[in-house]
Amino acid sequence: MKKTQPISQHLFRGSCYLVGLLILALGITMNTKAGLGVSPIISVSYSVSTIWGHNFGNTTLLLYSVFVLAEMILHSLLAYRRKKAGMPSVRKLSTVLLMDAMQFPLSLIFTRFLNVFGAQIPDLASDCAGTFWGTLPGQVLFLLIAIVLTGVGAALSLNMRLIPNPGDGIVQTLSDFSGGSVGLTKNCFDIGNVLLTSAIGLLMAGQLVGIGLGTILSMIGVGRVIAVFNHFYFHKTAVLAGLQLS
């Protein structure tokens, strides 16, 4: 007979998930507002929309759709591999695929968070000119805070194993499929995005598009923040949320 989880575990899990998404949205917005280059995860859609004149939001939605489709394929392959090896699955494949599909409406809600924070946080280069935050040291400090928030938010929401936003969901899926840590997988995935964006810009526009100091620092820093956070808090939060550790 399956043991029922206490209400406190459900509340803790849901709270961590929502707080994680809010922190993630704040970090991503601050990264953009620093004015030092877009984050690696959206660099591909940014370069494509800029070079060919497409709507950035629609291009990002298309990119997210590709991520979700890739997650569904990898989850199906992972379920087949576990079944063939005689390994038990924590959740049914149909449930996993449904949660993958739920990333589409979640992405719409998540962008509302981005819009709220975007309306409240000024652009440092233009709105904060003449102050410390408008200088390069101020922008870099602001960016470092954004990187920490992005990493903590991503780790907290992903660790709850609910519905991630597509940009983080593909990282979690690749981590599960490869057996590597989420932090290392995030680093590798970001590097791949930056390399692809650089190739698109150089080949199609003759220059780098959307790549800056902030992109490089985020590429290195976010994955490391996730790794450090999980080193200290993954087990503790998983136990409090009533999650099965494998």
Sequence and secondary structure as in RCSB ss.txt:
>XXXX:A:sequence
MKKTQPISQHLFRGSCYLVGLLILALGITMNTKAGLGVSPIISVSYSVSTIWGHNFGNTTLLLYSVFVLAEMILH
SLLAYRRKKAGMPSVRKLSTVLLMDAMQFPLSLIFTRFLNVFGAQIPDLASDCAGTFWGTLPGQVLFLLIAIVLT
GVGAALSLNMRLIPNPGDGIVQTLSDFSGGSVGLTKNCFDIGNVLLTSAIGLLMAGQLVGIGLGTILSMIGVGRV
IAVFNHFYFHKTAVLAGLQLS
>XXXX:A:secstr
      HHHHHHHHHHHHHHHHHHHHHHHHHHHTTS   HHHHHHHHHHHHHT  HHHHHHHHHHHHHHHHHHHH
HHHHHHHHHTT   SS HHHHHHHHHTHHHHHHHHHHHHHHHHHHS  HHHHTTTSGGGSHHHHHHHHHHHHHHH
HHHHHHHHHTTS   HHHHHHHHHHHHH   HHHHHHHHHHHHHHHHHHHHHHHTSS  S  HHHHHHHHHHHHH
HHHHHHHHHHHHHHHTT    
